[in-house]
Amino acid sequence: MTRLTLATAICLLPITVSAETQLERFEALSDKMNVVMIDMMANEIEQQGGDATALRALDGMVPPWTDEIRAAAGCILDTYIDETSASDVDDMLTEMDAMLPTLSSMTMTEATDNGVFDAMTPDGITDERMLEINGACGMMELQIEASKNSGFMEAMMAAGSTVPDNN
């Protein structure tokens, strides 16, 4: 019986390690993405003739992840896997990692128009479904609260108010 238990544990280990690895990758990519998104938003403001100094002074959109954010992210990944596959989630994370270096020079509009953000979800998950999943897992509320507490919302409003004809 002990051998069977050990064999079962060894067989299940890659699944457990893989899930942790996906969550850790997702967290690391999200941290990088938060910084890149600031650059993209600042580029957008500056392209429209505004002053993005308030945004550029931030280190990111939200502070480091909390246990609550980690749990919400785990919920998101689990749902993505349930609705697609672990392989599709791995592919999404790989695509996100590959695109990150190219984003800092883009505006939000350019990235949207070029379909760059399509890599943010696994194949088979629509933008609408992604928003539903994020909401159901509680991520949206946590991100909004973190954005308020981090000063991002204030910086975004300050930078946005400098865009000509935006008042």
Secondary structure, 3 states (H helix, E strand, C coil): CHHHHHHHHHHHHHHHHHHHHHHHHHHHHHHHHHHHHHHHHHHHHHHCCCCCHHHHCCCCCCCCCCHHHHHHHHHHHHHHHHHCCHHHHHHHHHHHHHHHHHHCCCCHHHHHHCCHHHHHCCCCCCHHHHHHHHHHCCHHHHHHHHHHHHCHHHHHHHHHCCCCCCC
